[in-house]
Amino acid sequence: MKAFQFRLDQALRWRATQADLAKAKVAAAAGQLTGLQRQLESRQIQLSGDARDLTTRAAGLSLEAWPAYLKKTRREMTLIEKEMREAERKLGEQLRALVEANRKVRLLENLKQSERTHWNAELDRELDQFSGEAFLVRYNRESSRARSSGG
């Protein structure tokens, strides 16, 4: 019997490569989202610190500039939040693509395992048949010898 060969091995390798690429895209999308979250937290911390500084050492010029600074900072934070929502949407898309890529890989791996199980069963049957035939040949040879020497 010939050696086991999965006819869709190339497709399995291709699907595995697609799954690896999907993992990389998920990691990149998650990294982008994390970066945006850090930016937002940094702006919030900075705004909170600046507000504290303003209350402890309020000067006329800084009190005058505060509303414009607050408006600008809140606008930046709103923009970051919008970017975060878009990054979350992209991450969701990438996660769905990763799940689908993994499903396709598993499908081919299951098919390969099924074919290997079938191939092993065929090999076992062939080996059983061969060993049965070998036994009969040996038995017939020994029985011929016994008849020729005894008879």
Backbone as a printed PyTorch tensor [residue, N CA C, xyz], in Angstrom:
tensor([[[  0.8510,  -1.1850,   0.0000],
         [  0.0000,   0.0000,   0.0000],
         [  0.8910,   1.2410,   0.0000]],

        [[  0.4700,   2.2390,  -0.7120],
         [  1.2570,   3.4700,  -0.7820],
         [  1.1340,   4.2710,   0.5210]],

        [[  2.1020,   5.1390,   0.7540],
         [  2.1260,   5.9590,   1.9700],
         [  0.9460,   6.9210,   1.9880]],

        [[  0.5300,   7.3000,   3.1950],
         [ -0.5950,   8.2390,   3.3270],
         [ -0.2020,   9.5940,   2.7670]],

        [[ -1.0750,  10.1330,   1.9580],
         [ -0.8600,  11.4750,   1.4160],
         [ -2.2120,  12.1730,   1.3700]],

        [[ -2.2990,  13.2890,   2.0730],
         [ -3.5380,  14.0660,   2.1010],
         [ -3.5800,  14.9340,   0.8540]],

        [[ -4.5890,  14.7520,   0.0450],
         [ -4.6610,  15.4480,  -1.2430],
         [ -4.8740,  16.9550,  -1.0920]],

        [[ -5.3170,  17.3950,   0.0920],
         [ -5.5660,  18.8210,   0.2990],
         [ -4.5210,  19.4530,   1.2260]],

        [[ -3.3310,  18.8470,   1.2840],
         [ -2.2740,  19.3800,   2.1590],
         [ -1.9080,  20.8200,   1.7980]],

        [[ -1.8310,  21.1020,   0.5160],
         [ -1.4830,  22.4560,   0.0880],
         [ -2.5700,  23.4440,   0.5300]],

        [[ -3.8070,  23.0440,   0.4060],
         [ -4.9120,  23.9110,   0.8420],
         [ -4.8580,  24.1030,   2.3570]],

        [[ -4.5160,  23.0480,   3.0880],
         [ -4.3960,  23.1450,   4.5470],
         [ -3.2910,  24.1280,   4.9360]],

        [[ -2.1460,  24.0310,   4.2720],
         [ -1.0470,  24.9790,   4.5520],
         [ -1.4680,  26.4120,   4.2300]],

        [[ -2.1780,  26.5890,   3.1210],
         [ -2.6400,  27.9170,   2.7200],
         [ -3.6220,  28.4660,   3.7470]],

        [[ -4.5520,  27.6340,   4.1980],
         [ -5.5240,  28.0680,   5.2100],
         [ -4.8230,  28.3950,   6.5320]],

        [[ -3.8180,  27.6150,   6.8860],
         [ -3.0660,  27.8940,   8.1210],
         [ -2.3440,  29.2300,   8.0010]],

        [[ -1.8090,  29.5130,   6.8270],
         [ -1.1470,  30.8060,   6.6010],
         [ -2.1560,  31.9410,   6.7150]],

        [[ -3.3430,  31.7380,   6.1700],
         [ -4.3920,  32.7590,   6.2820],
         [ -4.7680,  32.9870,   7.7460]],

        [[ -4.8300,  31.9140,   8.5180],
         [ -5.1570,  32.0440,   9.9450],
         [ -4.0530,  32.8130,  10.6720]],

        [[ -2.8010,  32.5430,  10.3230],
         [ -1.6930,  33.2780,  10.9450],
         [ -1.7650,  34.7680,  10.5960]],

        [[ -2.0980,  35.0680,   9.3450],
         [ -2.2410,  36.4690,   8.9470],
         [ -3.3990,  37.1330,   9.6950]],

        [[ -4.4750,  36.3980,   9.8760],
         [ -5.6250,  36.9350,  10.6140],
         [ -5.2430,  37.2100,  12.0620]],

        [[ -4.4360,  36.3250,  12.6540],
         [ -3.9590,  36.5520,  14.0280],
         [ -3.1270,  37.8280,  14.1040]],

        [[ -2.2730,  38.0290,  13.1100],
         [ -1.4360,  39.2270,  13.0900],
         [ -2.3020,  40.4840,  12.9520]],

        [[ -3.3440,  40.4070,  12.1400],
         [ -4.2350,  41.5600,  11.9710],
         [ -5.0040,  41.8600,  13.2550]],

        [[ -5.4140,  40.8050,  13.9650],
         [ -6.1040,  40.9960,  15.2460],
         [ -5.1560,  41.6680,  16.2330]],

        [[ -3.9140,  41.1870,  16.2680],
         [ -2.9330,  41.7760,  17.1850],
         [ -2.6830,  43.2510,  16.8580]],

        [[ -2.5980,  43.5700,  15.5670],
         [ -2.3810,  44.9630,  15.1650],
         [ -3.5850,  45.8320,  15.5450]],

        [[ -4.7810,  45.3170,  15.2990],
         [ -5.9940,  46.0810,  15.6310],
         [ -6.1140,  46.2690,  17.1450]],

        [[ -5.7820,  45.2320,  17.9010],
         [ -5.8230,  45.3450,  19.3670],
         [ -4.7680,  46.3290,  19.8520]],

        [[ -3.5970,  46.3160,  19.2210],
         [ -2.5450,  47.2690,  19.5770],
         [ -2.9560,  48.6990,  19.2980]],

        [[ -3.6230,  48.9110,  18.1800],
         [ -4.0970,  50.2610,  17.8490],
         [ -5.1230,  50.7280,  18.8800]],

        [[ -6.0410,  49.8500,  19.2390],
         [ -7.0600,  50.2050,  20.2260],
         [ -6.4150,  50.5140,  21.5790]],

        [[ -5.4560,  49.7100,  21.9730],
         [ -4.7510,  49.9400,  23.2400],
         [ -4.0260,  51.2820,  23.2240]],

        [[ -3.3960,  51.6010,  22.1020],
         [ -2.7090,  52.8890,  21.9750],
         [ -3.6640,  54.0630,  22.1180]],

        [[ -4.8250,  53.9420,  21.5040],
         [ -5.8260,  55.0080,  21.6120],
         [ -6.3510,  55.1290,  23.0440]],

        [[ -6.5420,  53.9930,  23.7070],
         [ -6.9890,  54.0300,  25.1040],
         [ -5.9490,  54.7280,  25.9800]],

        [[ -4.6960,  54.4520,  25.7240],
         [ -3.6280,  55.1120,  26.4860],
         [ -3.6130,  56.6120,  26.2210]],

        [[ -3.8080,  56.9880,  24.9600],
         [ -3.8590,  58.4220,  24.6300],
         [ -4.9890,  59.1050,  25.3840]],

        [[ -6.1520,  58.4820,  25.3990],
         [ -7.3050,  59.0590,  26.0740],
         [ -7.0420,  59.1750,  27.5780]],

        [[ -6.5120,  58.1230,  28.1680],
         [ -6.2010,  58.1530,  29.6030],
         [ -5.1700,  59.2480,  29.9060]],

        [[ -4.1860,  59.3650,  29.0390],
         [ -3.1570,  60.3880,  29.2200],
         [ -3.7720,  61.7910,  29.1850]],

        [[ -4.6790,  62.0280,  28.2230],
         [ -5.3440,  63.3320,  28.1310],
         [ -6.1920,  63.5940,  29.3740]],

        [[ -6.8790,  62.5500,  29.8430],
         [ -7.7180,  62.7110,  31.0290],
         [ -6.8670,  63.0330,  32.2590]],

        [[ -5.7520,  62.3310,  32.3960],
         [ -4.8460,  62.5790,  33.5300],
         [ -4.2650,  63.9850,  33.4390]],

        [[ -3.8590,  64.3700,  32.2260],
         [ -3.2850,  65.6960,  32.0280],
         [ -4.3210,  66.7830,  32.3380]],

        [[ -5.5390,  66.6010,  31.8690],
         [ -6.5930,  67.5740,  32.1170],
         [ -6.8840,  67.6700,  33.6190]],

        [[ -6.9480,  66.5390,  34.2720],
         [ -7.2030,  66.5290,  35.7160],
         [ -6.0680,  67.2290,  36.4680]],

        [[ -4.8330,  66.9490,  36.0730],
         [ -3.6820,  67.6070,  36.7110],
         [ -3.6740,  69.1040,  36.4670]],

        [[ -3.9870,  69.5020,  35.2340],
         [ -4.0200,  70.9230,  34.9140],
         [ -5.1220,  71.6350,  35.6980]],

        [[ -6.2560,  70.9670,  35.8720],
         [ -7.3570,  71.5700,  36.6490],
         [ -6.9260,  71.7330,  38.1090]],

        [[ -6.2280,  70.7510,  38.6420],
         [ -5.7200,  70.8560,  40.0170],
         [ -4.7300,  72.0110,  40.1460]],

        [[ -3.8310,  72.0880,  39.1560],
         [ -2.8400,  73.1770,  39.1680],
         [ -3.5220,  74.5380,  39.0970]],

        [[ -4.5610,  74.6200,  38.3200],
         [ -5.2710,  75.8820,  38.1520],
         [ -5.9120,  76.3310,  39.4710]],

        [[ -6.4560,  75.3740,  40.1990],
         [ -7.1090,  75.7370,  41.4630],
         [ -6.1020,  76.0970,  42.5470]],

        [[ -4.9030,  75.5270,  42.4900],
         [ -3.9050,  75.8170,  43.5260],
         [ -3.1440,  77.0960,  43.2430]],

        [[ -2.9330,  77.4120,  42.0000],
         [ -2.1890,  78.6340,  41.6770],
         [ -2.8860,  79.3860,  40.5450]],

        [[ -4.0430,  79.8110,  40.8250],
         [ -4.8390,  80.5220,  39.8360],
         [ -4.2560,  81.8980,  39.5650]],

        [[ -3.9690,  82.1150,  38.3010],
         [ -3.4780,  83.4170,  37.8540],
         [ -4.4590,  83.9260,  36.8070]],

        [[ -4.5050,  85.2000,  36.6500],
         [ -5.4650,  85.8180,  35.7370],
         [ -5.3490,  85.2910,  34.3260]],

        [[ -4.1250,  85.1900,  33.8320],
         [ -3.9040,  84.7380,  32.4570],
         [ -4.3080,  83.2790,  32.2900]],

        [[ -3.9630,  82.4500,  33.2650],
         [ -4.3130,  81.0340,  33.1400],
         [ -5.8170,  80.8340,  33.2910]],

        [[ -6.4670,  81.6290,  34.1320],
         [ -7.9250,  81.5290,  34.2560],
         [ -8.6080,  81.9410,  32.9540]],

        [[ -8.0350,  82.9100,  32.2980],
         [ -8.5920,  83.3890,  31.0430],
         [ -8.4470,  82.3460,  29.9340]],

        [[ -7.3120,  81.6540,  29.8990],
         [ -7.0290,  80.6740,  28.8400],
         [ -7.6860,  79.3170,  29.1060]],

        [[ -8.1240,  79.0920,  30.3320],
         [ -8.6650,  77.7790,  30.7080],
         [ -9.8440,  77.3280,  29.8450]],

        [[-10.8600,  78.1520,  29.6000],
         [-11.9950,  77.6680,  28.7900],
         [-11.5810,  77.2230,  27.3840]],

        [[-10.6880,  77.9570,  26.7500],
         [-10.2340,  77.5840,  25.4080],
         [ -9.4430,  76.2640,  25.4700]],

        [[ -8.5780,  76.1540,  26.4960],
         [ -7.7860,  74.9450,  26.6680],
         [ -8.7090,  73.7480,  26.9330]],

        [[ -9.6930,  73.9400,  27.7890],
         [-10.6370,  72.8840,  28.1270],
         [-11.4270,  72.4500,  26.8830]],

        [[-11.8660,  73.4130,  26.0930],
         [-12.6190,  73.1060,  24.8700],
         [-11.7580,  72.3100,  23.8880]],

        [[-10.5060,  72.7650,  23.7150],
         [ -9.5770,  72.0900,  22.7920],
         [ -9.2980,  70.6650,  23.2630]],

        [[ -9.0470,  70.5020,  24.5480],
         [ -8.7320,  69.1830,  25.0890],
         [ -9.9330,  68.2480,  24.9820]],

        [[-11.0990,  68.7330,  25.2690],
         [-12.3090,  67.9000,  25.1560],
         [-12.5760,  67.5150,  23.7030]],

        [[-12.3150,  68.4290,  22.7950],
         [-12.4680,  68.1290,  21.3710],
         [-11.4890,  67.0200,  20.9660]],

        [[-10.2430,  67.1090,  21.4420],
         [ -9.2490,  66.0710,  21.1580],
         [ -9.6860,  64.7260,  21.7480]],

        [[-10.2200,  64.7690,  22.9700],
         [-10.6770,  63.5390,  23.6150],
         [-11.8640,  62.9340,  22.8630]],

        [[-12.7540,  63.7750,  22.3620],
         [-13.8870,  63.2920,  21.5810],
         [-13.4040,  62.6360,  20.2910]],

        [[-12.4060,  63.2500,  19.6740],
         [-11.8230,  62.6790,  18.4600],
         [-11.1750,  61.3210,  18.7540]],

        [[-10.4580,  61.2320,  19.8550],
         [ -9.8360,  59.9560,  20.2380],
         [-10.9140,  58.9060,  20.5040]],

        [[-11.9840,  59.2860,  21.1720],
         [-13.0820,  58.3470,  21.4330],
         [-13.7110,  57.8540,  20.1290]],

        [[-13.8400,  58.7560,  19.1560],
         [-14.3720,  58.3660,  17.8570],
         [-13.4220,  57.3680,  17.1870]],

        [[-12.1330,  57.6540,  17.2400],
         [-11.1330,  56.7400,  16.6780],
         [-11.1640,  55.3880,  17.4000]],

        [[-11.4140,  55.4300,  18.7030],
         [-11.5070,  54.1850,  19.4720],
         [-12.6980,  53.3450,  19.0120]],

        [[-13.8230,  53.9820,  18.7710],
         [-14.9980,  53.2390,  18.2960],
         [-14.7030,  52.5810,  16.9470]],

        [[-14.0350,  53.3280,  16.0720],
         [-13.6580,  52.7680,  14.7720],
         [-12.6630,  51.6190,  14.9490]],

        [[-11.7030,  51.7900,  15.8630],
         [-10.7230,  50.7330,  16.1250],
         [-11.4150,  49.4970,  16.7160]],

        [[-12.4090,  49.7000,  17.5730],
         [-13.1670,  48.5720,  18.1350],
         [-13.9430,  47.8450,  17.0400]],

        [[-14.5060,  48.6090,  16.1170],
         [-15.2400,  48.0040,  14.9970],
         [-14.2910,  47.1630,  14.1430]],

        [[-13.1180,  47.7290,  13.8380],
         [-12.1300,  46.9990,  13.0380],
         [-11.6460,  45.7520,  13.7690]],

        [[-11.4350,  45.8850,  15.0770],
         [-11.0120,  44.7240,  15.8650],
         [-12.0840,  43.6340,  15.8080]],

        [[-13.3410,  44.0150,  15.9050],
         [-14.4320,  43.0430,  15.7900],
         [-14.4240,  42.3370,  14.4440]],

        [[-14.2160,  43.0910,  13.3820],
         [-14.1360,  42.5070,  12.0330],
         [-12.9800,  41.5160,  11.9500]],

        [[-11.8270,  41.9370,  12.4800],
         [-10.6470,  41.0760,  12.4280],
         [-10.8490,  39.8040,  13.2590]],

        [[-11.5210,  39.9460,  14.3890],
         [-11.8030,  38.7670,  15.2180],
         [-12.7420,  37.8020,  14.4870]],

        [[-13.7520,  38.3390,  13.8160],
         [-14.6560,  37.4780,  13.0460],
         [-13.8970,  36.7790,  11.9140]],

        [[-12.9940,  37.5060,  11.2650],
         [-12.1950,  36.8990,  10.1920],
         [-11.2790,  35.8050,  10.7580]],

        [[-10.7380,  36.0460,  11.9390],
         [ -9.8710,  35.0370,  12.5760],
         [-10.6710,  33.7830,  12.9270]],

        [[-11.8490,  33.9610,  13.4710],
         [-12.7000,  32.8110,  13.8080],
         [-13.0070,  32.0060,  12.5460]],

        [[-13.3340,  32.6910,  11.4700],
         [-13.6430,  32.0160,  10.2050],
         [-12.4080,  31.2950,   9.6530]],

        [[-11.2450,  31.9390,   9.7120],
         [-10.0150,  31.3080,   9.2260],
         [ -9.6930,  30.0660,  10.0530]],

        [[ -9.8460,  30.1600,  11.3600],
         [ -9.5970,  29.0010,  12.2230],
         [-10.5890,  27.8790,  11.9440]],

        [[-11.8300,  28.2390,  11.6620],
         [-12.8470,  27.2330,  11.3410],
         [-12.4730,  26.4760,  10.0700]],

        [[-11.9830,  27.2000,   9.0770],
         [-11.5910,  26.5650,   7.8150],
         [-10.3900,  25.6470,   8.0030]],

        [[ -9.4460,  26.0640,   8.8480],
         [ -8.2860,  25.2170,   9.1360],
         [ -8.7460,  23.9430,   9.8420]],

        [[ -9.5920,  24.0990,  10.8590],
         [-10.0830,  22.9320,  11.6090],
         [-10.8410,  21.9650,  10.6930]],

        [[-11.6200,  22.5110,   9.7680],
         [-12.3700,  21.6890,   8.8320],
         [-11.4160,  20.7950,   8.0330]],

        [[-10.3540,  21.3950,   7.4890],
         [ -9.3900,  20.6200,   6.7120],
         [ -8.6050,  19.6540,   7.5990]],

        [[ -8.2720,  20.0750,   8.8170],
         [ -7.5650,  19.1720,   9.7310],
         [ -8.4370,  17.9780,  10.0860]],

        [[ -9.7280,  18.2160,  10.3070],
         [-10.6470,  17.1100,  10.5960],
         [-10.7730,  16.1650,   9.4080]],

        [[-10.8220,  16.7440,   8.2140],
         [-10.8900,  15.9280,   7.0030],
         [ -9.6190,  15.0920,   6.8650]],

        [[ -8.4840,  15.7000,   7.1270],
         [ -7.2110,  14.9710,   7.0490],
         [ -7.1940,  13.8280,   8.0610]],

        [[ -7.6350,  14.1040,   9.2790],
         [ -7.6670,  13.0630,  10.3100],
         [ -8.6070,  11.9270,   9.9080]],

        [[ -9.7360,  12.2910,   9.3380],
         [-10.7040,  11.2850,   8.8900],
         [-10.0980,  10.4130,   7.7880]],

        [[ -9.4360,  11.0480,   6.8310],
         [ -8.7990,  10.2920,   5.7490],
         [ -7.6800,   9.4110,   6.2810]],

        [[ -6.9150,   9.9160,   7.2540],
         [ -5.8360,   9.1170,   7.8450],
         [ -6.4160,   7.9110,   8.5800]],

        [[ -7.5170,   8.1010,   9.2840],
         [ -8.1630,   6.9930,   9.9860],
         [ -8.6280,   5.9410,   8.9840]],

        [[ -9.2260,   6.3880,   7.8970],
         [ -9.6680,   5.4670,   6.8430],
         [ -8.4680,   4.7470,   6.2340]],

        [[ -7.3840,   5.4750,   5.9740],
         [ -6.1780,   4.8820,   5.3990],
         [ -5.5940,   3.8420,   6.3520]],

        [[ -5.5560,   4.1520,   7.6480],
         [ -5.0430,   3.2000,   8.6360],
         [ -5.8920,   1.9360,   8.6780]],

        [[ -7.2120,   2.0900,   8.5740],
         [ -8.1000,   0.9260,   8.5660],
         [ -7.8290,   0.0600,   7.3360]],

        [[ -7.6530,   0.7050,   6.1880],
         [ -7.3270,  -0.0350,   4.9620],
         [ -5.9890,  -0.7550,   5.1000]],

        [[ -5.0130,  -0.0700,   5.6790],
         [ -3.6940,  -0.6830,   5.8920],
         [ -3.8040,  -1.8870,   6.8140]],

        [[ -4.5660,  -1.7580,   7.8790],
         [ -4.7590,  -2.8780,   8.8010],
         [ -5.4150,  -4.0640,   8.0990]],

        [[ -6.4270,  -3.7920,   7.2730],
         [ -7.0800,  -4.8800,   6.5300],
         [ -6.0960,  -5.5460,   5.5810]],

        [[ -5.2950,  -4.7260,   4.9040],
         [ -4.3210,  -5.2660,   3.9710],
         [ -3.2800,  -6.1120,   4.6990]],

        [[ -2.8250,  -5.6230,   5.8450],
         [ -1.8470,  -6.3860,   6.6260],
         [ -2.4480,  -7.6860,   7.1540]],

        [[ -3.6920,  -7.6450,   7.5970],
         [ -4.3680,  -8.8630,   8.0560],
         [ -4.4850,  -9.8730,   6.9230]],

        [[ -4.8700,  -9.3810,   5.7650],
         [ -5.0090, -10.2600,   4.6060],
         [ -3.6500, -10.8570,   4.2370]],

        [[ -2.6160, -10.0330,   4.2180],
         [ -1.2760, -10.5040,   3.8810],
         [ -0.7930, -11.5310,   4.8980]],

        [[ -0.9880, -11.2360,   6.1800],
         [ -0.5170, -12.1860,   7.1990],
         [ -1.3140, -13.4810,   7.1200]],

        [[ -2.5850, -13.4210,   6.7990],
         [ -3.3890, -14.6380,   6.6100],
         [ -2.8790, -15.4570,   5.4380]],

        [[ -2.5820, -14.7860,   4.3420],
         [ -2.0480, -15.4870,   3.1710],
         [ -0.6760, -16.0710,   3.4720]],

        [[  0.1500, -15.3330,   4.1740],
         [  1.4860, -15.8270,   4.5310],
         [  1.3670, -17.0560,   5.4330]],

        [[  0.4280, -17.0230,   6.3600],
         [  0.2160, -18.1630,   7.2400],
         [ -0.2020, -19.3950,   6.4390]],

        [[ -1.1400, -19.1870,   5.4970],
         [ -1.6020, -20.3130,   4.6860],
         [ -0.4780, -20.8850,   3.8250]],

        [[  0.3520, -20.0190,   3.2560],
         [  1.4830, -20.4850,   2.4470],
         [  2.4150, -21.3210,   3.3190]],

        [[  2.7440, -20.8170,   4.5010],
         [  3.6440, -21.5380,   5.4090],
         [  2.9950, -22.8540,   5.8440]],

        [[  1.7100, -22.8120,   6.1470],
         [  0.9930, -24.0150,   6.5850],
         [  0.9820, -25.0650,   5.4790]],

        [[  0.6990, -24.6080,   4.2510],
         [  0.6770, -25.5440,   3.1140],
         [  2.0560, -26.1240,   2.8490]],

        [[  3.0880, -25.3070,   2.9760],
         [  4.4540, -25.7690,   2.7560],
         [  4.8190, -26.8320,   3.7960]],

        [[  4.5000, -26.5410,   5.0560],
         [  4.8120, -27.4890,   6.1250],
         [  3.9830, -28.7530,   5.9710]],

        [[  2.7700, -28.6290,   5.5790],
         [  1.9350, -29.8080,   5.4260],
         [  2.3730, -30.6290,   4.2190]],

        [[  2.8910, -29.9780,   3.1570],
         [  3.4230, -30.7070,   2.0080],
         [  4.6710, -31.4760,   2.4010]],

        [[  5.5160, -30.8360,   3.1840],
         [  6.7370, -31.5030,   3.6630],
         [  6.3920, -32.7090,   4.5280]],

        [[  5.4130, -32.5090,   5.3760],
         [  5.0380, -33.6010,   6.2800],
         [  4.4820, -34.7760,   5.4750]],

        [[  3.7290, -34.5180,   4.4350],
         [  3.1660, -35.5850,   3.6110],
         [  4.2400, -36.2560,   2.7990]],

        [[  5.1930, -35.4760,   2.2570],
         [  6.2430, -36.0600,   1.4190],
         [  7.2470, -36.8450,   2.2590]],

        [[  7.5260, -36.4280,   3.4650],
         [  8.4840, -37.1660,   4.2810],
         [  7.8020, -38.3040,   5.0280]],

        [[  6.5710, -38.2050,   5.2960],
         [  5.8540, -39.2450,   6.0540],
         [  5.1370, -40.2180,   5.1590]],

        [[  4.9560, -39.9070,   3.9570],
         [  4.0940, -40.6930,   3.1610],
         [  4.6870, -41.5050,   2.1590]]])
